[in-house]
Amino acid sequence: MTTRLSDCSILLLAGGRGQRMGGRDKGLVEWHGLPLIEHMHKVVRPLTDDLIISCNRNAERYARYADQIVNDAEPDFPGPLAGIRAGLKAARHRWLILLPCDAPRIDRDLLAQLHRCAQEAPDAPVMVHQGNFWEPLFSLIPTRLKDRVEEAWQAGERSPRGVFIPLGARALMIAEHDQRLANVNDEHSLLALSSEPGGK
């Protein structure tokens, strides 16, 4: 039986322009016969009673996968931080887990690790750190920091990493070649993700 992550809302970010996918809505691109958003939904749905999807189009299609739909208050697809702002405002719980809509190999163990890290330092963001890189779209942030995030946005910051680091983000270290973070950026990566060992 899957254990729900107490006090956690989950936000799936599906508000991108999809430029490298020819303008296609990435969350609705099919992988192994199902939209990417459905693969994500299967993993996260049992973990929360507050599943939020941030999208800027096709809201009626995404609604079947979410408890709440939010969208950017800003025009012209300003980036993931806009969706994060909207998700923080809507979230019903103490923490908000952030995930992109196009990482179908994510698993519940990684999300449970984020949750455990949050319990150790409940007032700081937790961000996955893979190899030499922070991965801000695989993170957890206390919803009480929503005003700090908004202040950073109003000051001109548009990078989630640029917001989370000054807020004292803690690292969840994972192996450089951990495929759970593999995501779909373009048609080539979609094909590669399907053909790599360990693909579904």
trRosetta pair geometry for C-beta under 8 A, 3 or more apart (Angstrom, degrees):
i j d omega theta_ij theta_ji phi_ij phi_ji
2 46 4.1 60 86 131 147 141
2 47 6.8 -83 156 -72 123 66
2 108 6.6 -102 -139 -144 114 166
3 112 7.8 69 71 -108 109 121
4 46 7.0 -124 -86 152 72 65
4 47 5.8 137 -137 -160 54 35
4 48 6.6 133 -157 -77 95 31
4 49 7.3 13 -150 -26 141 86
5 8 3.9 -15 114 31 112 140
5 10 8.0 93 54 -55 132 107
5 47 4.8 21 3 180 101 97
5 48 6.2 -27 52 -70 96 83
5 97 7.4 37 98 -26 160 137
5 111 6.6 -95 -55 141 148 106
5 112 6.9 -150 -90 -101 108 61
5 115 4.7 -131 -145 -94 116 150
7 93 4.8 154 -174 -176 46 110
7 94 4.0 -4 176 27 115 114
7 95 5.9 72 125 16 90 92
8 47 7.0 -38 88 146 127 99
8 48 5.6 -98 99 -96 86 112
8 50 7.9 -168 114 56 45 103
8 93 5.5 -92 -30 109 2 152
8 94 7.5 -47 -72 59 44 78
8 95 4.9 -29 -106 77 72 101
8 96 7.4 142 -160 -101 66 22
8 97 5.7 28 -174 -16 117 107
8 115 6.1 -64 -60 -105 146 111
8 140 7.6 -53 -129 -137 112 118
9 48 6.1 108 -132 -166 31 142
9 50 4.0 -56 -114 103 89 120
9 51 7.6 -178 -165 -80 70 25
9 52 6.1 30 169 -6 114 114
9 87 7.6 175 121 174 126 95
9 90 8.0 177 176 103 159 79
9 91 3.9 -166 46 -146 158 97
9 92 5.8 126 -74 39 124 68
9 93 4.5 170 -28 31 83 105
9 95 7.2 -173 30 93 69 49
9 96 4.9 -20 72 -108 99 74
9 97 7.3 -167 93 23 48 71
9 143 7.3 58 27 -63 122 131
10 44 5.0 -164 138 -178 165 132
10 47 6.5 72 -39 89 142 113
10 48 4.7 -179 -2 11 105 155
10 50 7.2 143 22 93 63 68
10 51 5.3 -13 66 -117 101 67
10 52 6.9 178 89 29 47 74
10 96 7.4 153 -98 -162 21 60
10 97 4.7 -19 -113 63 74 104
10 99 6.9 -1 -174 11 98 114
10 111 7.8 -4 -108 -147 124 138
11 52 4.7 -23 -105 77 72 108
11 53 7.6 150 -159 -95 57 24
11 54 6.2 29 -175 -16 104 106
11 83 7.3 153 166 144 125 97
11 84 7.0 121 112 -116 157 57
11 87 3.7 27 -112 -149 146 152
11 91 7.2 -68 -53 -78 110 110
11 96 5.6 24 -10 179 114 108
11 97 6.9 180 25 84 70 51
11 98 5.3 -17 68 -108 107 62
11 99 7.1 162 86 29 57 67
12 27 7.5 100 144 -119 117 130
12 37 6.8 107 147 -137 149 88
12 40 5.6 113 -123 135 135 145
12 41 7.8 -42 -48 -71 162 68
12 44 7.2 -177 -60 42 111 158
12 51 7.4 17 -6 -178 107 89
12 52 7.2 179 23 92 67 54
12 53 4.8 -20 66 -110 101 76
12 54 7.2 -168 88 24 50 71
12 65 7.8 -42 46 124 153 123
12 66 7.6 -129 37 -90 115 110
12 99 5.6 -28 -108 77 63 95
12 100 7.6 39 -161 154 66 15
12 101 5.1 81 168 -89 101 79
13 16 7.5 64 143 -30 95 93
13 54 5.3 -11 -122 57 56 116
13 80 5.3 19 -165 -136 152 102
13 83 4.9 118 -131 106 93 150
13 84 7.3 -19 -91 -59 122 74
13 87 7.9 -76 -81 -36 81 143
13 98 6.7 29 -31 -169 115 90
13 99 6.9 -169 10 91 86 40
13 100 5.2 -49 61 -114 104 50
13 101 6.0 -127 79 -24 49 85
13 137 6.4 -91 32 -149 145 110
14 25 7.3 45 172 179 100 95
14 26 7.0 -150 -144 70 76 85
14 27 3.7 3 -136 -42 124 146
14 37 6.2 12 -92 -91 146 119
14 53 5.6 -5 21 -174 122 100
14 54 6.2 158 38 79 65 58
14 55 4.5 -17 91 -88 102 91
14 62 6.4 175 79 -110 152 140
14 101 3.9 59 -84 -44 89 153
15 54 4.8 -52 -31 132 119 93
15 55 5.4 -169 -82 -124 69 25
15 56 4.5 84 -150 -19 85 98
15 71 6.7 144 -113 -140 123 66
15 72 5.8 122 -177 -29 148 106
15 77 6.9 173 146 -130 84 79
15 80 7.3 142 59 -108 105 53
15 82 7.0 -116 111 85 151 104
15 83 4.5 178 19 -73 140 129
16 26 6.2 10 64 12 118 123
16 77 6.5 71 -157 -160 37 122
16 80 7.4 -16 -72 -68 94 82
17 23 7.0 -51 161 -124 77 61
17 77 4.2 95 -59 153 98 173
18 21 4.4 -57 -176 54 94 110
18 22 7.3 -29 138 64 99 43
18 23 5.5 84 94 -164 102 17
18 24 5.0 -124 160 70 145 48
18 25 5.9 -124 -32 -93 153 22
18 26 5.0 -177 -101 -37 105 87
19 23 6.7 23 -109 -73 39 57
20 185 5.5 -3 91 156 146 78
20 186 4.1 -78 149 -83 108 99
21 24 4.3 -84 129 47 111 100
21 26 5.7 144 7 -85 160 86
21 29 6.4 -92 -164 -68 148 145
21 184 7.7 47 -80 141 128 101
21 185 7.8 -159 -49 151 92 34
21 186 5.9 -161 -73 -124 63 48
21 187 6.7 130 -125 -47 67 71
22 187 7.8 35 -12 -42 109 113
24 28 7.4 -128 168 71 92 92
24 29 5.7 82 131 -74 131 104
25 28 4.6 36 93 25 106 112
25 29 7.3 -173 89 -33 53 77
25 55 7.8 38 -158 -153 122 113
25 57 6.0 -127 -91 81 129 112
25 58 5.5 44 -143 8 176 142
26 29 5.4 -36 -152 3 44 118
26 36 6.4 -27 151 42 73 150
26 101 6.1 133 100 85 98 112
26 102 4.8 -40 152 -69 124 131
26 184 6.2 167 -162 93 112 110
27 35 6.5 37 146 166 60 112
27 36 5.5 -122 -147 73 38 102
27 37 4.0 45 179 -54 98 110
27 40 7.9 -60 -140 20 93 136
27 53 7.8 100 -153 -161 164 123
27 55 6.9 -83 29 -101 152 116
27 58 8.0 -171 72 82 112 135
27 62 6.8 29 116 -96 146 109
27 101 3.8 -38 -95 151 99 148
27 102 6.8 -110 -82 -61 53 81
28 35 4.8 -41 -141 -136 43 125
28 36 7.3 -57 -16 31 9 86
28 37 6.6 -9 -72 3 50 117
28 58 6.2 -57 -41 141 144 169
28 61 6.4 27 -97 123 127 147
29 35 6.8 108 61 -143 28 68
29 36 5.6 24 65 -14 79 113
29 102 7.5 28 48 -115 118 109
29 184 6.6 -147 82 128 140 153
29 190 6.8 -91 148 -110 136 140
30 33 6.2 -13 -177 -144 118 9
30 34 6.2 147 -144 73 81 15
30 35 5.8 -57 -90 -83 60 44
30 36 7.6 -156 -111 -31 16 67
31 34 6.7 -37 64 66 62 68
31 35 7.9 47 19 -176 75 16
31 36 5.5 61 6 -82 117 76
31 39 6.4 -32 70 -26 116 145
31 104 5.6 -149 86 -14 149 161
31 184 7.0 -136 -67 -62 134 146
31 190 6.6 -133 -95 -155 99 91
31 193 7.0 -30 -142 100 132 124
31 194 6.6 -153 -155 -78 87 100
31 200 8.0 86 138 49 99 120
32 39 7.7 86 53 -79 111 126
32 194 6.8 169 -55 -122 83 100
32 199 7.9 174 -61 164 125 98
32 200 5.2 -40 -61 90 168 113
34 38 4.4 -102 166 77 114 133
34 39 6.0 133 96 -49 120 82
35 38 4.7 99 63 -3 81 102
35 39 7.6 -145 99 -3 48 81
36 39 5.7 -51 -157 31 41 112
36 40 6.6 38 149 -15 69 105
36 101 5.9 95 113 143 113 83
36 102 5.0 1 169 -113 156 61
36 104 5.7 -114 -144 -59 78 110
36 184 6.4 -117 -97 25 147 141
37 40 5.6 -54 -151 39 37 113
37 41 6.1 44 149 -27 67 106
37 53 7.3 35 -149 -125 127 138
37 62 6.5 -98 -172 -119 165 82
37 65 5.6 -170 147 20 112 176
37 101 5.3 -20 -89 -165 81 111
38 41 5.3 -47 -142 33 34 118
38 42 6.6 42 156 -25 63 98
38 65 6.8 -125 -92 -97 56 131
39 42 6.0 -51 -155 26 30 112
39 43 7.2 24 151 -13 60 104
39 104 3.7 4 122 -134 151 106
40 43 6.0 -62 -160 36 36 108
40 44 6.2 -2 161 6 73 115
40 99 6.7 166 -153 120 124 132
40 101 5.9 -108 -7 -150 160 53
40 103 7.1 75 -93 61 107 68
40 104 6.5 -96 -54 -102 69 61
40 106 6.9 38 -120 44 77 125
41 44 6.5 -74 -136 50 26 89
41 45 5.3 39 173 -45 69 111
41 51 7.6 79 -130 176 78 152
41 65 4.5 -99 -92 -153 140 111
42 45 6.6 -31 -122 11 17 114
43 47 7.9 -3 139 -9 62 124
43 106 5.7 134 127 93 171 93
43 107 6.5 -129 -140 -125 126 32
43 108 6.1 -165 -171 -57 86 78
43 111 7.8 140 149 -12 108 139
44 47 5.3 -70 -161 34 55 118
44 48 6.7 -12 166 20 89 107
44 51 6.3 130 121 -119 112 117
44 97 7.9 -163 -135 90 125 132
44 99 7.2 -158 -66 30 146 154
44 108 7.9 165 -90 -96 46 82
44 111 7.1 144 -107 -81 86 167
45 48 7.7 -104 -156 49 23 73
45 51 6.3 -24 -110 -62 58 157
45 65 8.0 -105 -80 -165 112 73
46 108 7.8 -24 69 -102 109 139
47 108 6.5 -179 -70 -132 126 103
47 111 6.3 -10 -142 119 167 146
48 51 5.5 135 86 -62 113 76
48 93 7.6 -114 -146 -5 110 151
48 97 7.9 -150 -52 31 143 118
49 67 7.0 80 159 -72 50 159
50 67 5.6 -105 -136 67 39 148
50 68 7.1 4 -165 4 76 115
50 91 6.5 99 141 -151 138 63
50 92 4.5 -154 -105 38 152 111
50 93 5.7 -179 39 -14 146 108
51 65 7.3 -98 128 143 131 68
51 66 5.2 -138 111 -136 91 59
51 67 4.9 113 48 4 69 96
51 68 7.6 170 88 28 45 72
52 66 6.2 58 -137 -159 21 118
52 67 6.8 -53 -70 62 54 85
52 68 4.6 -20 -110 71 82 102
52 69 7.6 160 -159 -91 65 20
52 70 6.0 10 -176 2 113 111
52 87 5.1 142 109 -132 144 92
52 90 5.7 133 -120 96 143 128
52 91 6.6 -88 -18 -85 148 72
52 96 8.0 -26 34 -144 133 110
53 62 4.8 -146 110 170 152 124
53 65 6.3 66 -44 89 145 103
53 66 4.2 -110 2 -72 105 143
53 68 7.6 176 26 91 61 55
53 69 5.6 -21 68 -113 90 68
53 70 7.5 173 87 30 41 69
53 101 7.6 60 -144 -92 100 119
54 69 8.0 138 -99 -166 26 55
54 70 5.1 -31 -103 77 73 92
54 71 6.6 135 -162 -101 68 35
54 72 7.4 72 -177 -48 109 70
54 83 3.4 113 143 -158 157 109
54 84 7.7 -67 -36 -50 165 34
54 86 5.7 126 -117 74 114 123
54 87 5.6 -74 -53 -54 119 104
55 58 6.3 -80 163 69 141 79
55 59 5.7 170 85 -90 119 67
55 62 4.9 165 -8 -11 156 166
55 69 6.5 -44 35 -158 102 100
55 71 6.2 -48 80 -95 47 88
56 71 5.3 116 -99 -150 56 107
56 72 5.8 -10 -88 18 112 103
56 77 6.3 -143 36 -89 169 79
58 61 4.4 -30 173 33 100 117
58 62 6.0 100 116 -19 87 96
59 62 5.7 -62 -145 44 36 108
59 63 6.1 54 155 -46 69 98
59 69 5.2 101 -157 170 102 152
59 71 7.1 -63 -83 -56 124 122
60 63 5.7 -35 -147 7 30 121
61 64 7.1 -49 -178 14 37 105
62 65 5.8 -70 -169 41 55 107
62 66 6.1 19 149 -3 86 124
62 69 6.0 116 100 -112 113 117
63 66 6.1 -83 -141 48 33 98
63 69 5.5 -53 -94 -42 77 135
66 69 5.5 116 85 -66 146 71
68 90 5.3 176 141 163 153 135
70 83 7.2 130 98 -152 106 69
70 86 3.9 165 151 146 130 118
70 87 5.9 -174 50 -74 149 55
70 89 7.6 140 -134 64 147 99
70 90 5.1 -140 -67 -17 134 151
71 83 7.8 -45 -148 -108 31 80
71 86 6.5 -147 74 -146 17 169
72 75 7.8 171 108 -67 116 15
72 77 7.4 147 20 -112 159 33
72 78 6.2 161 -166 30 148 98
72 82 4.0 27 -126 142 111 128
72 83 6.1 -58 -70 -67 87 64
72 86 6.3 -120 -93 -31 37 136
73 82 7.1 -146 35 -166 68 102
73 85 7.6 -74 14 101 109 126
73 86 6.8 164 -23 -79 87 105
74 78 4.5 1 99 -9 136 139
74 82 5.3 -103 34 -126 115 138
75 78 7.7 82 78 -38 34 100
78 81 7.5 -68 117 63 98 87
78 82 4.6 98 70 -39 106 140
78 158 6.8 -115 163 -139 96 118
79 82 6.0 115 67 1 59 98
79 158 5.4 79 53 174 151 105
80 83 5.5 -56 -156 40 51 110
80 84 6.1 54 147 -24 77 103
80 100 7.8 -61 -110 -95 138 89
80 136 8.0 148 95 105 139 107
80 137 6.1 -61 -173 -96 168 109
80 160 5.9 -39 96 -34 112 125
81 84 5.2 -51 -145 36 38 116
81 85 6.4 48 153 -25 66 98
81 149 7.7 -167 -166 -175 96 105
81 153 6.4 174 143 -96 121 103
81 157 7.4 -151 -158 121 168 81
81 158 5.5 -168 31 -165 141 48
81 159 6.9 51 -48 73 134 3
81 160 5.2 -171 -82 -65 87 74
81 163 6.7 126 -127 -11 123 139
82 85 5.8 -48 -154 28 31 114
82 86 6.8 27 150 -14 62 104
82 153 7.9 112 -91 -133 58 134
83 86 5.6 -54 -150 38 36 110
83 87 6.2 37 152 -20 68 107
84 87 5.6 -55 -145 38 32 112
84 88 6.3 35 156 -21 66 104
84 98 6.2 -4 -111 -111 103 137
84 141 7.7 59 -171 26 116 150
84 149 6.9 -117 122 -173 109 147
84 160 6.1 112 -19 -104 161 113
85 88 6.0 -56 -150 34 27 110
85 89 6.6 24 154 -17 62 107
85 146 7.5 108 -146 -157 58 87
85 149 6.0 -170 -99 128 76 119
85 150 6.3 102 -138 -88 110 74
85 153 6.0 17 -81 -51 139 158
86 89 5.9 -58 -153 35 32 111
86 90 6.4 17 156 -9 66 113
87 90 5.9 -67 -145 44 31 103
87 91 6.0 46 158 -47 69 101
87 96 5.9 133 136 -171 109 145
87 98 7.3 130 88 -100 158 90
88 91 5.8 -36 -138 8 29 118
88 96 5.9 -125 -97 7 65 162
88 141 7.1 -45 -96 97 113 126
88 143 5.7 165 -154 -137 77 75
88 145 7.6 -83 -146 81 139 71
88 146 3.9 165 148 -108 123 104
88 149 6.0 116 14 51 170 150
89 146 6.1 135 -71 -165 57 144
91 96 4.6 -88 -96 -83 160 115
91 143 4.8 -141 85 -103 130 135
93 96 7.3 146 70 -71 90 62
93 143 6.8 140 89 -12 49 140
94 122 7.6 -27 155 -170 127 110
94 142 6.6 -37 161 -142 73 79
94 143 6.3 -157 -177 23 22 105
94 144 7.6 -9 -158 -24 67 97
95 115 7.5 149 87 -119 156 72
95 118 5.4 28 -107 -171 155 159
95 122 8.0 -107 -67 -154 114 77
95 140 5.4 9 178 -179 120 107
95 141 7.0 156 -157 80 72 31
95 142 5.7 -51 -101 -102 71 49
95 143 6.6 -154 -101 -17 15 85
96 140 6.9 163 82 -155 42 59
96 141 5.5 -19 61 62 93 82
96 142 7.9 104 16 -158 78 6
96 143 5.4 96 -23 -73 105 89
97 111 6.0 39 -155 -145 159 101
97 114 6.0 102 -118 108 109 147
97 115 7.6 -40 -72 -66 124 84
97 139 7.5 -179 -152 99 54 37
97 140 4.9 -27 -100 -99 66 85
98 136 7.6 -13 93 151 142 63
98 137 6.0 -111 132 -158 109 45
98 138 7.1 -149 92 -109 81 13
98 139 5.0 4 48 60 111 78
98 140 7.1 -170 12 -83 77 32
98 141 6.8 31 -20 3 115 103
98 160 7.7 -166 132 -155 167 151
99 103 6.5 -117 -177 46 97 125
99 106 6.4 18 -147 -95 133 173
99 137 6.9 76 -149 155 24 80
99 138 6.3 40 -110 -108 67 63
100 103 5.2 94 69 -15 97 107
100 137 4.7 36 -44 153 97 135
100 138 7.6 -52 1 -59 88 75
100 183 5.7 18 86 -125 142 146
102 183 4.7 82 105 -168 91 96
102 184 4.2 -109 178 45 118 92
102 185 7.7 137 118 -62 146 41
103 106 4.8 65 118 -36 106 108
103 138 7.5 -17 32 -79 178 111
103 180 7.5 51 166 155 111 56
103 181 6.2 -38 -147 -155 131 39
103 182 6.8 140 -143 78 77 42
103 183 4.4 -46 -83 -90 79 93
103 184 7.9 -153 -72 4 40 74
104 184 7.8 34 -4 -23 101 113
104 193 7.5 103 45 159 109 138
104 200 7.4 -79 132 -3 122 133
105 179 5.5 -48 131 132 160 87
105 180 5.1 -140 120 -127 95 41
105 181 7.7 -55 77 8 105 16
105 182 5.4 34 30 48 134 100
105 193 7.6 -142 -27 -162 118 109
105 198 7.6 54 -133 133 134 109
105 200 8.0 -162 -92 -32 80 100
106 110 6.2 -102 -162 54 78 136
106 111 7.4 66 165 -41 110 102
106 138 7.7 -169 -111 -119 121 115
106 180 5.4 83 -111 177 40 90
106 181 7.4 58 -85 -90 81 41
107 110 5.6 104 64 5 71 97
107 111 7.6 -141 106 2 43 91
107 180 5.7 -81 7 -128 90 125
108 111 5.5 -58 -152 41 44 111
108 112 6.1 47 150 -23 73 104
109 112 5.5 -53 -147 36 33 113
109 113 6.5 39 151 -23 64 101
110 113 5.5 -49 -153 30 34 115
110 114 6.8 38 148 -19 63 99
110 128 7.6 9 -174 -95 115 130
110 138 7.5 -37 153 -174 130 123
110 174 7.3 3 -123 -86 109 146
110 180 5.6 163 -41 140 148 153
111 114 5.5 -44 -152 31 38 114
111 115 6.5 41 148 -19 64 104
112 115 5.4 -53 -150 37 36 116
112 116 6.4 38 151 -21 67 102
113 116 5.7 -51 -147 34 33 111
113 117 6.5 35 154 -19 64 103
113 172 5.8 119 132 -158 112 134
114 117 5.8 -56 -153 35 31 112
114 118 6.5 33 150 -23 64 105
114 126 5.4 157 -153 100 76 132
114 128 7.6 -54 -84 -59 106 88
114 138 7.9 -136 -76 160 136 77
114 139 7.2 158 -137 -162 130 27
114 140 4.4 139 168 -26 114 127
114 172 6.0 -73 -91 -44 65 163
115 118 5.6 -52 -151 31 33 114
115 119 6.8 34 152 -21 63 102
115 140 7.0 158 -76 -94 46 162
116 119 5.7 -52 -154 30 35 113
116 120 6.9 35 149 -20 64 103
117 120 5.7 -56 -157 31 37 113
117 121 7.1 -25 164 34 69 92
117 126 4.3 118 106 -127 128 149
117 140 7.3 146 75 45 106 133
117 170 6.1 -168 174 100 118 128
117 172 5.4 -107 -40 -80 159 105
118 121 7.1 -88 -147 67 29 60
118 122 6.0 60 163 -114 72 55
118 126 5.5 -105 -66 -9 76 134
118 140 5.2 -79 -65 117 126 143
118 142 7.4 151 -153 -66 110 82
119 122 6.4 14 -129 -75 27 91
120 170 8.0 -134 84 128 111 173
121 124 4.6 -16 134 33 117 114
121 126 7.6 136 66 -70 104 99
121 170 5.6 116 54 -30 145 149
122 142 6.6 87 160 -88 64 128
123 142 5.7 -32 -138 -13 38 164
123 144 7.2 -48 -133 68 80 130
123 145 7.9 126 -175 -55 66 107
124 142 7.3 64 25 -7 11 117
124 167 6.7 156 -145 134 68 84
124 168 4.4 -87 -127 104 116 105
124 169 6.4 167 168 -105 98 26
124 170 5.4 85 113 -16 129 101
125 139 6.0 13 178 172 106 123
125 140 6.6 167 -158 87 62 53
125 141 4.4 -14 -108 -104 97 78
125 142 7.2 -118 -72 8 56 74
125 145 7.1 -78 -53 43 93 167
125 164 4.4 -91 81 -150 161 102
125 167 5.5 68 0 95 112 122
125 168 7.3 140 31 78 78 63
125 169 4.3 -33 81 -105 104 84
125 170 7.2 180 93 22 52 68
126 139 6.1 171 90 -160 55 74
126 140 4.5 9 51 51 101 99
126 141 7.9 -154 28 -69 60 44
126 169 6.9 150 -101 -161 16 76
126 170 5.1 -27 -109 68 71 94
126 171 7.8 144 -159 -108 66 4
126 172 5.6 55 170 -32 104 108
127 134 5.4 14 136 -161 133 101
127 135 6.6 168 172 65 87 56
127 136 5.6 -27 -139 -104 125 56
127 138 7.4 100 -162 84 59 65
127 139 4.3 -16 -106 -107 66 117
127 161 7.5 100 -152 -114 159 75
127 164 5.6 105 -55 136 134 150
127 169 4.7 14 -1 179 117 131
127 170 7.3 155 23 74 70 41
127 171 6.3 -38 73 -107 78 52
127 172 7.0 -166 90 18 28 85
128 134 7.5 126 85 -165 53 52
128 135 4.2 -28 83 60 103 114
128 138 4.1 -11 13 98 135 114
128 139 6.4 -125 2 -74 75 65
128 171 7.7 51 -169 -161 16 65
128 172 5.1 -44 -102 70 54 101
128 174 6.0 -15 -161 8 102 118
128 181 6.9 177 131 -89 154 134
129 133 7.1 177 -156 92 61 39
129 134 5.5 -34 -104 -101 78 56
129 135 6.9 -172 -89 10 25 84
129 171 3.9 -9 -7 -154 136 112
129 172 6.6 155 16 64 77 43
129 173 5.3 -32 72 -98 101 59
129 174 7.3 152 73 21 49 69
130 133 5.8 -19 68 67 76 88
130 135 5.5 36 7 -29 109 126
130 173 8.0 141 -85 -158 39 49
130 174 5.2 -24 -97 70 84 93
130 175 7.4 7 -144 88 83 28
130 176 6.1 121 169 -119 78 40
130 178 6.4 -118 -130 42 117 109
130 181 6.0 -99 -56 21 162 162
131 176 3.6 74 -78 -118 95 93
132 176 8.0 26 -8 -111 65 110
134 161 5.2 120 98 -124 136 120
134 164 7.9 178 174 79 141 127
134 165 7.5 -76 -87 -70 171 106
134 169 7.7 62 -141 114 134 147
134 171 7.5 -105 -107 -110 86 97
135 138 4.5 5 121 36 116 107
135 139 7.3 180 101 -48 69 89
135 181 6.1 -65 -141 -144 162 144
136 139 5.5 -24 -162 -21 46 139
136 159 7.6 118 23 165 167 76
136 160 3.8 158 144 103 139 114
136 161 4.3 -129 -47 -63 137 74
136 164 5.8 174 -128 14 109 141
137 160 6.8 114 -65 54 64 159
138 181 6.1 -73 -39 -116 157 106
139 160 7.5 176 28 154 146 128
139 164 6.6 -59 -172 -116 163 160
139 169 7.5 -39 -146 -143 132 123
141 145 5.9 -98 172 57 102 129
141 149 7.6 59 164 -61 152 134
141 164 6.9 -109 -93 -110 115 105
141 167 7.9 36 -138 105 105 154
142 145 5.1 94 77 -7 86 102
143 146 5.8 2 -178 -36 61 109
145 148 4.7 -51 -169 41 77 118
145 149 5.9 82 131 -26 87 95
145 167 6.0 58 -153 -152 144 144
146 149 5.6 -52 -149 36 35 113
146 150 6.3 37 152 -20 66 105
147 150 5.4 -50 -147 37 35 114
147 151 6.4 41 151 -23 65 101
148 151 5.6 -48 -148 32 33 114
148 152 6.6 34 152 -18 63 102
148 163 7.8 134 127 -173 89 100
148 167 6.1 114 128 -101 143 117
149 152 5.8 -54 -153 35 33 111
149 153 6.5 35 149 -20 65 104
149 163 5.6 52 -125 -178 75 143
150 153 5.5 -51 -149 35 35 114
150 154 6.3 31 155 -16 67 105
151 154 5.8 -56 -146 39 31 108
151 155 6.3 28 153 -17 64 109
152 155 5.6 -60 -148 40 31 111
152 157 4.2 -38 165 44 93 137
152 162 7.4 165 179 116 130 88
152 163 4.6 138 106 -115 164 98
152 166 7.6 156 -98 58 131 131
153 156 7.9 118 176 -11 29 9
153 157 6.2 -82 -84 64 33 81
153 158 7.6 76 -127 -89 69 52
153 163 7.8 3 -51 -90 71 135
157 162 5.0 -157 -158 112 112 120
157 163 5.6 134 130 -69 141 86
158 162 7.5 39 58 49 40 136
159 162 3.5 80 73 5 110 112
159 163 6.9 180 91 -10 61 79
160 163 5.7 -59 -153 36 35 108
160 164 6.0 23 158 -15 72 112
161 164 5.9 -59 -135 40 30 104
161 165 6.0 32 168 -24 67 108
162 165 6.7 -39 -129 28 22 109
162 166 7.6 14 168 -4 50 106
163 166 6.9 -75 -167 41 28 99
163 167 6.6 15 150 -13 66 119
164 167 5.5 -68 -152 42 36 112
164 169 4.1 52 150 -63 96 135
165 169 5.4 -60 -93 23 38 118
174 178 4.7 -52 151 11 113 160
174 180 7.5 -82 176 50 155 117
174 181 7.4 140 87 -25 145 124
175 178 4.5 122 64 -44 85 97
178 181 6.2 65 99 7 94 99
179 182 4.8 -11 -166 -18 71 121
179 196 7.0 -171 -133 120 143 144
179 198 5.9 115 70 96 159 146
182 189 7.9 -171 178 -176 91 106
182 193 5.6 158 140 -114 125 105
182 196 7.7 -120 -143 41 171 156
183 189 7.3 19 103 149 49 141
183 193 8.0 -43 161 -84 7 145
184 189 5.3 165 -137 105 47 108
184 190 4.9 48 -140 -82 113 77
184 193 6.2 -77 -81 2 84 152
185 189 4.8 69 37 18 79 153
186 189 5.4 94 49 14 65 98
186 190 7.1 -115 105 -8 36 92
187 190 5.4 -53 -150 32 34 118
187 191 6.6 31 155 -15 66 103
188 191 6.0 -58 -155 38 31 107
188 192 6.2 28 151 -18 66 111
189 192 5.3 -52 -138 41 36 114
189 193 6.0 42 159 -25 68 104
190 193 6.0 -53 -147 33 24 110
190 194 6.7 22 153 -17 58 108
191 194 5.8 -61 -154 35 32 111
191 195 6.3 10 158 -7 68 115
192 195 6.1 -70 -143 44 29 100
192 196 6.1 40 162 -39 69 103
193 196 6.3 -39 -138 13 27 113
193 199 6.4 130 152 -110 54 114
194 199 5.4 101 -166 -166 28 152
195 199 6.4 65 20 -8 6 157
196 199 5.3 120 63 -43 67 106
